[in-house]
Amino acid sequence: MKNRYFLLLSMVGILLLAACKGEQKKETKMARPGLETQMEVTNNDSTAVRQLVNDFLGLVVQGDVDAAISRLYILDGEEVKPLPEKQRKASEMMLGLHQVYSFNIDSLIFYKETDSKVCYTLILQDPASTASPAHMQGLIRPVRRNGQWYITLANNDTETNKSALDNE
């Protein structure tokens, strides 16, 4: 009887461990507690934004910085525009400084059509060569205009610099 009980307990423990070791899915958050989302968001929105960010960061990993930067925009008033030359050059310099081995999308938070954010981490060392590879964190602000998503920079020269989400 003790063997059956032990066997049953062991099987339950193994199942729980297997469930915990499964790939953890990153959650899309809907603003922060106390700050209600100001727009309607569907799974299609989070899929579209994730795809844009994955494409952008994938190009960075491949070393195609020019193609990656061509996917970035700025918000100028109510209009989404390609990056101006000054910001393009600054972005090229920053993204071209290090070889990037991989990336993680850490969080995706929707608030308003002009105020959402994606936090990501770039892995700058080969993870196979060190237990704690060097990394750099970044922020992209997705903007939705007329049902279309764009990824924009969050810097001092753009309207997406300040965010109600930054106080979390």
mmCIF file of the C-alpha atoms, coordinates in Angstrom:
data_MODEL
# 
_entry.id   MODEL 
# 
loop_
_atom_site.group_PDB 
_atom_site.id 
_atom_site.type_symbol 
_atom_site.label_atom_id 
_atom_site.label_alt_id 
_atom_site.label_comp_id 
_atom_site.label_asym_id 
_atom_site.label_entity_id 
_atom_site.label_seq_id 
_atom_site.pdbx_PDB_ins_code 
_atom_site.Cartn_x 
_atom_site.Cartn_y 
_atom_site.Cartn_z 
_atom_site.occupancy 
_atom_site.B_iso_or_equiv 
_atom_site.pdbx_formal_charge 
_atom_site.auth_seq_id 
_atom_site.auth_comp_id 
_atom_site.auth_asym_id 
_atom_site.auth_atom_id 
_atom_site.pdbx_PDB_model_num 
ATOM 1   C CA . MET A 1 1   ? 0.000   0.000  0.000   1.00 0.00 ? 1   MET A CA 1 
ATOM 2   C CA . LYS A 1 2   ? 2.843   2.386  0.842   1.00 0.00 ? 2   LYS A CA 1 
ATOM 3   C CA . ASN A 1 3   ? 4.456   1.673  -2.539  1.00 0.00 ? 3   ASN A CA 1 
ATOM 4   C CA . ARG A 1 4   ? 1.252   2.548  -4.405  1.00 0.00 ? 4   ARG A CA 1 
ATOM 5   C CA . TYR A 1 5   ? 0.856   5.740  -2.421  1.00 0.00 ? 5   TYR A CA 1 
ATOM 6   C CA . PHE A 1 6   ? 4.496   6.683  -3.053  1.00 0.00 ? 6   PHE A CA 1 
ATOM 7   C CA . LEU A 1 7   ? 4.162   5.839  -6.771  1.00 0.00 ? 7   LEU A CA 1 
ATOM 8   C CA . LEU A 1 8   ? 0.994   7.930  -7.086  1.00 0.00 ? 8   LEU A CA 1 
ATOM 9   C CA . LEU A 1 9   ? 2.609   10.854 -5.253  1.00 0.00 ? 9   LEU A CA 1 
ATOM 10  C CA . SER A 1 10  ? 5.718   10.591 -7.437  1.00 0.00 ? 10  SER A CA 1 
ATOM 11  C CA . MET A 1 11  ? 3.657   10.633 -10.640 1.00 0.00 ? 11  MET A CA 1 
ATOM 12  C CA . VAL A 1 12  ? 1.735   13.710 -9.498  1.00 0.00 ? 12  VAL A CA 1 
ATOM 13  C CA . GLY A 1 13  ? 5.042   15.417 -8.637  1.00 0.00 ? 13  GLY A CA 1 
ATOM 14  C CA . ILE A 1 14  ? 6.511   14.595 -12.049 1.00 0.00 ? 14  ILE A CA 1 
ATOM 15  C CA . LEU A 1 15  ? 3.420   15.940 -13.808 1.00 0.00 ? 15  LEU A CA 1 
ATOM 16  C CA . LEU A 1 16  ? 3.590   19.169 -11.813 1.00 0.00 ? 16  LEU A CA 1 
ATOM 17  C CA . LEU A 1 17  ? 7.286   19.617 -12.590 1.00 0.00 ? 17  LEU A CA 1 
ATOM 18  C CA . ALA A 1 18  ? 6.706   18.962 -16.282 1.00 0.00 ? 18  ALA A CA 1 
ATOM 19  C CA . ALA A 1 19  ? 3.910   21.533 -16.330 1.00 0.00 ? 19  ALA A CA 1 
ATOM 20  C CA . CYS A 1 20  ? 6.102   24.122 -14.617 1.00 0.00 ? 20  CYS A CA 1 
ATOM 21  C CA . LYS A 1 21  ? 9.011   23.547 -16.995 1.00 0.00 ? 21  LYS A CA 1 
ATOM 22  C CA . GLY A 1 22  ? 6.869   24.158 -20.083 1.00 0.00 ? 22  GLY A CA 1 
ATOM 23  C CA . GLU A 1 23  ? 7.589   27.285 -22.091 1.00 0.00 ? 23  GLU A CA 1 
ATOM 24  C CA . GLN A 1 24  ? 6.321   30.285 -20.201 1.00 0.00 ? 24  GLN A CA 1 
ATOM 25  C CA . LYS A 1 25  ? 4.141   32.442 -22.372 1.00 0.00 ? 25  LYS A CA 1 
ATOM 26  C CA . LYS A 1 26  ? 4.722   36.186 -22.089 1.00 0.00 ? 26  LYS A CA 1 
ATOM 27  C CA . GLU A 1 27  ? 1.512   37.915 -21.145 1.00 0.00 ? 27  GLU A CA 1 
ATOM 28  C CA . THR A 1 28  ? 0.100   40.966 -22.794 1.00 0.00 ? 28  THR A CA 1 
ATOM 29  C CA . LYS A 1 29  ? -0.874  43.408 -20.096 1.00 0.00 ? 29  LYS A CA 1 
ATOM 30  C CA . MET A 1 30  ? -3.685  45.867 -20.411 1.00 0.00 ? 30  MET A CA 1 
ATOM 31  C CA . ALA A 1 31  ? -2.154  48.976 -18.833 1.00 0.00 ? 31  ALA A CA 1 
ATOM 32  C CA . ARG A 1 32  ? -1.196  48.909 -15.192 1.00 0.00 ? 32  ARG A CA 1 
ATOM 33  C CA . PRO A 1 33  ? -3.339  48.543 -12.077 1.00 0.00 ? 33  PRO A CA 1 
ATOM 34  C CA . GLY A 1 34  ? -5.206  51.771 -11.503 1.00 0.00 ? 34  GLY A CA 1 
ATOM 35  C CA . LEU A 1 35  ? -4.690  52.879 -15.113 1.00 0.00 ? 35  LEU A CA 1 
ATOM 36  C CA . GLU A 1 36  ? -7.487  51.543 -17.294 1.00 0.00 ? 36  GLU A CA 1 
ATOM 37  C CA . THR A 1 37  ? -6.901  50.852 -20.982 1.00 0.00 ? 37  THR A CA 1 
ATOM 38  C CA . GLN A 1 38  ? -8.235  53.708 -23.097 1.00 0.00 ? 38  GLN A CA 1 
ATOM 39  C CA . MET A 1 39  ? -8.732  51.705 -26.305 1.00 0.00 ? 39  MET A CA 1 
ATOM 40  C CA . GLU A 1 40  ? -10.200 48.452 -27.525 1.00 0.00 ? 40  GLU A CA 1 
ATOM 41  C CA . VAL A 1 41  ? -7.515  45.798 -27.935 1.00 0.00 ? 41  VAL A CA 1 
ATOM 42  C CA . THR A 1 42  ? -7.954  42.360 -29.476 1.00 0.00 ? 42  THR A CA 1 
ATOM 43  C CA . ASN A 1 43  ? -5.681  39.348 -29.897 1.00 0.00 ? 43  ASN A CA 1 
ATOM 44  C CA . ASN A 1 44  ? -5.083  40.570 -33.455 1.00 0.00 ? 44  ASN A CA 1 
ATOM 45  C CA . ASP A 1 45  ? -3.601  43.790 -32.049 1.00 0.00 ? 45  ASP A CA 1 
ATOM 46  C CA . SER A 1 46  ? -1.167  42.018 -29.757 1.00 0.00 ? 46  SER A CA 1 
ATOM 47  C CA . THR A 1 47  ? -0.252  39.569 -32.546 1.00 0.00 ? 47  THR A CA 1 
ATOM 48  C CA . ALA A 1 48  ? 0.374   42.443 -34.985 1.00 0.00 ? 48  ALA A CA 1 
ATOM 49  C CA . VAL A 1 49  ? 2.542   44.366 -32.518 1.00 0.00 ? 49  VAL A CA 1 
ATOM 50  C CA . ARG A 1 50  ? 4.512   41.255 -31.534 1.00 0.00 ? 50  ARG A CA 1 
ATOM 51  C CA . GLN A 1 51  ? 5.127   40.497 -35.214 1.00 0.00 ? 51  GLN A CA 1 
ATOM 52  C CA . LEU A 1 52  ? 6.378   44.032 -35.901 1.00 0.00 ? 52  LEU A CA 1 
ATOM 53  C CA . VAL A 1 53  ? 8.725   43.888 -32.908 1.00 0.00 ? 53  VAL A CA 1 
ATOM 54  C CA . ASN A 1 54  ? 9.894   40.349 -33.752 1.00 0.00 ? 54  ASN A CA 1 
ATOM 55  C CA . ASP A 1 55  ? 10.650  41.439 -37.337 1.00 0.00 ? 55  ASP A CA 1 
ATOM 56  C CA . PHE A 1 56  ? 12.523  44.545 -36.152 1.00 0.00 ? 56  PHE A CA 1 
ATOM 57  C CA . LEU A 1 57  ? 14.590  42.734 -33.522 1.00 0.00 ? 57  LEU A CA 1 
ATOM 58  C CA . GLY A 1 58  ? 15.154  39.744 -35.816 1.00 0.00 ? 58  GLY A CA 1 
ATOM 59  C CA . LEU A 1 59  ? 16.777  42.064 -38.354 1.00 0.00 ? 59  LEU A CA 1 
ATOM 60  C CA . VAL A 1 60  ? 18.967  43.514 -35.590 1.00 0.00 ? 60  VAL A CA 1 
ATOM 61  C CA . VAL A 1 61  ? 20.105  39.981 -34.652 1.00 0.00 ? 61  VAL A CA 1 
ATOM 62  C CA . GLN A 1 62  ? 20.867  39.281 -38.335 1.00 0.00 ? 62  GLN A CA 1 
ATOM 63  C CA . GLY A 1 63  ? 23.018  42.417 -38.412 1.00 0.00 ? 63  GLY A CA 1 
ATOM 64  C CA . ASP A 1 64  ? 20.785  44.173 -40.952 1.00 0.00 ? 64  ASP A CA 1 
ATOM 65  C CA . VAL A 1 65  ? 20.529  47.412 -38.978 1.00 0.00 ? 65  VAL A CA 1 
ATOM 66  C CA . ASP A 1 66  ? 19.433  49.498 -41.990 1.00 0.00 ? 66  ASP A CA 1 
ATOM 67  C CA . ALA A 1 67  ? 16.478  47.219 -42.691 1.00 0.00 ? 67  ALA A CA 1 
ATOM 68  C CA . ALA A 1 68  ? 15.597  47.152 -38.977 1.00 0.00 ? 68  ALA A CA 1 
ATOM 69  C CA . ILE A 1 69  ? 15.631  50.937 -38.689 1.00 0.00 ? 69  ILE A CA 1 
ATOM 70  C CA . SER A 1 70  ? 13.494  51.292 -41.818 1.00 0.00 ? 70  SER A CA 1 
ATOM 71  C CA . ARG A 1 71  ? 10.705  49.682 -39.746 1.00 0.00 ? 71  ARG A CA 1 
ATOM 72  C CA . LEU A 1 72  ? 10.779  52.428 -37.099 1.00 0.00 ? 72  LEU A CA 1 
ATOM 73  C CA . TYR A 1 73  ? 8.623   55.537 -37.188 1.00 0.00 ? 73  TYR A CA 1 
ATOM 74  C CA . ILE A 1 74  ? 7.947   58.659 -35.159 1.00 0.00 ? 74  ILE A CA 1 
ATOM 75  C CA . LEU A 1 75  ? 4.672   60.196 -34.112 1.00 0.00 ? 75  LEU A CA 1 
ATOM 76  C CA . ASP A 1 76  ? 4.494   63.831 -35.261 1.00 0.00 ? 76  ASP A CA 1 
ATOM 77  C CA . GLY A 1 77  ? 1.279   65.297 -33.907 1.00 0.00 ? 77  GLY A CA 1 
ATOM 78  C CA . GLU A 1 78  ? -1.363  62.886 -35.156 1.00 0.00 ? 78  GLU A CA 1 
ATOM 79  C CA . GLU A 1 79  ? 0.753   61.685 -38.070 1.00 0.00 ? 79  GLU A CA 1 
ATOM 80  C CA . VAL A 1 80  ? 3.086   58.679 -38.209 1.00 0.00 ? 80  VAL A CA 1 
ATOM 81  C CA . LYS A 1 81  ? 6.241   59.473 -40.208 1.00 0.00 ? 81  LYS A CA 1 
ATOM 82  C CA . PRO A 1 82  ? 9.456   57.661 -41.107 1.00 0.00 ? 82  PRO A CA 1 
ATOM 83  C CA . LEU A 1 83  ? 12.445  58.410 -38.878 1.00 0.00 ? 83  LEU A CA 1 
ATOM 84  C CA . PRO A 1 84  ? 14.145  61.724 -39.640 1.00 0.00 ? 84  PRO A CA 1 
ATOM 85  C CA . GLU A 1 85  ? 17.789  61.456 -40.684 1.00 0.00 ? 85  GLU A CA 1 
ATOM 86  C CA . LYS A 1 86  ? 19.157  62.608 -37.297 1.00 0.00 ? 86  LYS A CA 1 
ATOM 87  C CA . GLN A 1 87  ? 17.287  59.907 -35.393 1.00 0.00 ? 87  GLN A CA 1 
ATOM 88  C CA . ARG A 1 88  ? 18.033  57.335 -38.065 1.00 0.00 ? 88  ARG A CA 1 
ATOM 89  C CA . LYS A 1 89  ? 21.783  57.919 -37.733 1.00 0.00 ? 89  LYS A CA 1 
ATOM 90  C CA . ALA A 1 90  ? 21.640  57.828 -33.919 1.00 0.00 ? 90  ALA A CA 1 
ATOM 91  C CA . SER A 1 91  ? 19.676  54.566 -34.038 1.00 0.00 ? 91  SER A CA 1 
ATOM 92  C CA . GLU A 1 92  ? 22.103  53.057 -36.559 1.00 0.00 ? 92  GLU A CA 1 
ATOM 93  C CA . MET A 1 93  ? 25.020  53.933 -34.314 1.00 0.00 ? 93  MET A CA 1 
ATOM 94  C CA . MET A 1 94  ? 23.398  52.483 -31.187 1.00 0.00 ? 94  MET A CA 1 
ATOM 95  C CA . LEU A 1 95  ? 22.188  49.267 -32.794 1.00 0.00 ? 95  LEU A CA 1 
ATOM 96  C CA . GLY A 1 96  ? 25.423  48.752 -34.702 1.00 0.00 ? 96  GLY A CA 1 
ATOM 97  C CA . LEU A 1 97  ? 27.706  48.984 -31.646 1.00 0.00 ? 97  LEU A CA 1 
ATOM 98  C CA . HIS A 1 98  ? 27.430  45.347 -30.573 1.00 0.00 ? 98  HIS A CA 1 
ATOM 99  C CA . GLN A 1 99  ? 26.777  42.001 -32.110 1.00 0.00 ? 99  GLN A CA 1 
ATOM 100 C CA . VAL A 1 100 ? 23.362  40.855 -30.944 1.00 0.00 ? 100 VAL A CA 1 
ATOM 101 C CA . TYR A 1 101 ? 22.910  37.108 -30.433 1.00 0.00 ? 101 TYR A CA 1 
ATOM 102 C CA . SER A 1 102 ? 19.227  37.021 -29.562 1.00 0.00 ? 102 SER A CA 1 
ATOM 103 C CA . PHE A 1 103 ? 16.405  38.975 -28.005 1.00 0.00 ? 103 PHE A CA 1 
ATOM 104 C CA . ASN A 1 104 ? 13.482  38.586 -25.627 1.00 0.00 ? 104 ASN A CA 1 
ATOM 105 C CA . ILE A 1 105 ? 10.245  40.526 -25.609 1.00 0.00 ? 105 ILE A CA 1 
ATOM 106 C CA . ASP A 1 106 ? 9.813   41.160 -21.897 1.00 0.00 ? 106 ASP A CA 1 
ATOM 107 C CA . SER A 1 107 ? 6.411   42.838 -21.879 1.00 0.00 ? 107 SER A CA 1 
ATOM 108 C CA . LEU A 1 108 ? 3.750   44.317 -24.092 1.00 0.00 ? 108 LEU A CA 1 
ATOM 109 C CA . ILE A 1 109 ? 1.428   46.848 -22.469 1.00 0.00 ? 109 ILE A CA 1 
ATOM 110 C CA . PHE A 1 110 ? -1.486  48.596 -24.184 1.00 0.00 ? 110 PHE A CA 1 
ATOM 111 C CA . TYR A 1 111 ? -2.969  51.830 -22.861 1.00 0.00 ? 111 TYR A CA 1 
ATOM 112 C CA . LYS A 1 112 ? -3.954  54.267 -25.640 1.00 0.00 ? 112 LYS A CA 1 
ATOM 113 C CA . GLU A 1 113 ? -3.474  54.293 -29.406 1.00 0.00 ? 113 GLU A CA 1 
ATOM 114 C CA . THR A 1 114 ? -0.529  56.650 -28.924 1.00 0.00 ? 114 THR A CA 1 
ATOM 115 C CA . ASP A 1 115 ? 0.644   55.367 -25.546 1.00 0.00 ? 115 ASP A CA 1 
ATOM 116 C CA . SER A 1 116 ? 1.558   51.693 -25.349 1.00 0.00 ? 116 SER A CA 1 
ATOM 117 C CA . LYS A 1 117 ? 4.925   50.044 -24.850 1.00 0.00 ? 117 LYS A CA 1 
ATOM 118 C CA . VAL A 1 118 ? 7.024   47.001 -25.587 1.00 0.00 ? 118 VAL A CA 1 
ATOM 119 C CA . CYS A 1 119 ? 10.029  46.314 -23.361 1.00 0.00 ? 119 CYS A CA 1 
ATOM 120 C CA . TYR A 1 120 ? 12.705  44.053 -24.799 1.00 0.00 ? 120 TYR A CA 1 
ATOM 121 C CA . THR A 1 121 ? 16.168  42.706 -24.001 1.00 0.00 ? 121 THR A CA 1 
ATOM 122 C CA . LEU A 1 122 ? 18.993  42.271 -26.514 1.00 0.00 ? 122 LEU A CA 1 
ATOM 123 C CA . ILE A 1 123 ? 21.472  39.502 -25.627 1.00 0.00 ? 123 ILE A CA 1 
ATOM 124 C CA . LEU A 1 124 ? 24.969  40.795 -26.490 1.00 0.00 ? 124 LEU A CA 1 
ATOM 125 C CA . GLN A 1 125 ? 27.071  37.720 -25.707 1.00 0.00 ? 125 GLN A CA 1 
ATOM 126 C CA . ASP A 1 126 ? 26.817  34.174 -26.911 1.00 0.00 ? 126 ASP A CA 1 
ATOM 127 C CA . PRO A 1 127 ? 24.690  32.463 -24.222 1.00 0.00 ? 127 PRO A CA 1 
ATOM 128 C CA . ALA A 1 128 ? 26.653  29.248 -24.807 1.00 0.00 ? 128 ALA A CA 1 
ATOM 129 C CA . SER A 1 129 ? 29.885  30.952 -23.696 1.00 0.00 ? 129 SER A CA 1 
ATOM 130 C CA . THR A 1 130 ? 28.722  32.384 -20.365 1.00 0.00 ? 130 THR A CA 1 
ATOM 131 C CA . ALA A 1 131 ? 26.114  31.710 -17.718 1.00 0.00 ? 131 ALA A CA 1 
ATOM 132 C CA . SER A 1 132 ? 25.183  35.393 -17.524 1.00 0.00 ? 132 SER A CA 1 
ATOM 133 C CA . PRO A 1 133 ? 25.498  36.994 -20.969 1.00 0.00 ? 133 PRO A CA 1 
ATOM 134 C CA . ALA A 1 134 ? 25.709  40.771 -21.292 1.00 0.00 ? 134 ALA A CA 1 
ATOM 135 C CA . HIS A 1 135 ? 22.436  42.342 -22.302 1.00 0.00 ? 135 HIS A CA 1 
ATOM 136 C CA . MET A 1 136 ? 20.827  45.679 -23.059 1.00 0.00 ? 136 MET A CA 1 
ATOM 137 C CA . GLN A 1 137 ? 17.206  46.597 -22.462 1.00 0.00 ? 137 GLN A CA 1 
ATOM 138 C CA . GLY A 1 138 ? 15.158  48.762 -24.763 1.00 0.00 ? 138 GLY A CA 1 
ATOM 139 C CA . LEU A 1 139 ? 11.721  50.229 -25.234 1.00 0.00 ? 139 LEU A CA 1 
ATOM 140 C CA . ILE A 1 140 ? 9.544   50.651 -28.302 1.00 0.00 ? 140 ILE A CA 1 
ATOM 141 C CA . ARG A 1 141 ? 6.239   52.482 -28.342 1.00 0.00 ? 141 ARG A CA 1 
ATOM 142 C CA . PRO A 1 142 ? 3.624   50.924 -30.626 1.00 0.00 ? 142 PRO A CA 1 
ATOM 143 C CA . VAL A 1 143 ? 1.186   53.427 -32.133 1.00 0.00 ? 143 VAL A CA 1 
ATOM 144 C CA . ARG A 1 144 ? -2.089  52.542 -33.854 1.00 0.00 ? 144 ARG A CA 1 
ATOM 145 C CA . ARG A 1 145 ? -3.375  54.817 -36.591 1.00 0.00 ? 145 ARG A CA 1 
ATOM 146 C CA . ASN A 1 146 ? -6.470  53.945 -38.672 1.00 0.00 ? 146 ASN A CA 1 
ATOM 147 C CA . GLY A 1 147 ? -6.275  50.323 -37.542 1.00 0.00 ? 147 GLY A CA 1 
ATOM 148 C CA . GLN A 1 148 ? -2.611  49.997 -38.572 1.00 0.00 ? 148 GLN A CA 1 
ATOM 149 C CA . TRP A 1 149 ? 0.174   49.444 -36.010 1.00 0.00 ? 149 TRP A CA 1 
ATOM 150 C CA . TYR A 1 150 ? 3.594   51.113 -36.225 1.00 0.00 ? 150 TYR A CA 1 
ATOM 151 C CA . ILE A 1 151 ? 6.563   50.831 -33.889 1.00 0.00 ? 151 ILE A CA 1 
ATOM 152 C CA . THR A 1 152 ? 7.991   54.172 -32.828 1.00 0.00 ? 152 THR A CA 1 
ATOM 153 C CA . LEU A 1 153 ? 11.026  55.323 -30.894 1.00 0.00 ? 153 LEU A CA 1 
ATOM 154 C CA . ALA A 1 154 ? 10.764  56.582 -27.356 1.00 0.00 ? 154 ALA A CA 1 
ATOM 155 C CA . ASN A 1 155 ? 13.342  59.343 -27.105 1.00 0.00 ? 155 ASN A CA 1 
ATOM 156 C CA . ASN A 1 156 ? 13.534  63.028 -26.248 1.00 0.00 ? 156 ASN A CA 1 
ATOM 157 C CA . ASP A 1 157 ? 12.910  64.140 -29.831 1.00 0.00 ? 157 ASP A CA 1 
ATOM 158 C CA . THR A 1 158 ? 9.563   62.393 -30.282 1.00 0.00 ? 158 THR A CA 1 
ATOM 159 C CA . GLU A 1 159 ? 6.033   62.767 -28.984 1.00 0.00 ? 159 GLU A CA 1 
ATOM 160 C CA . THR A 1 160 ? 6.068   59.199 -27.682 1.00 0.00 ? 160 THR A CA 1 
ATOM 161 C CA . ASN A 1 161 ? 8.793   60.089 -25.161 1.00 0.00 ? 161 ASN A CA 1 
ATOM 162 C CA . LYS A 1 162 ? 6.493   60.675 -22.188 1.00 0.00 ? 162 LYS A CA 1 
ATOM 163 C CA . SER A 1 163 ? 3.987   58.048 -21.176 1.00 0.00 ? 163 SER A CA 1 
ATOM 164 C CA . ALA A 1 164 ? 1.464   57.443 -18.434 1.00 0.00 ? 164 ALA A CA 1 
ATOM 165 C CA . LEU A 1 165 ? 2.824   53.867 -18.443 1.00 0.00 ? 165 LEU A CA 1 
ATOM 166 C CA . ASP A 1 166 ? 6.313   54.933 -17.328 1.00 0.00 ? 166 ASP A CA 1 
ATOM 167 C CA . ASN A 1 167 ? 5.200   55.381 -13.723 1.00 0.00 ? 167 ASN A CA 1 
ATOM 168 C CA . GLU A 1 168 ? 4.666   51.666 -13.168 1.00 0.00 ? 168 GLU A CA 1 
# 
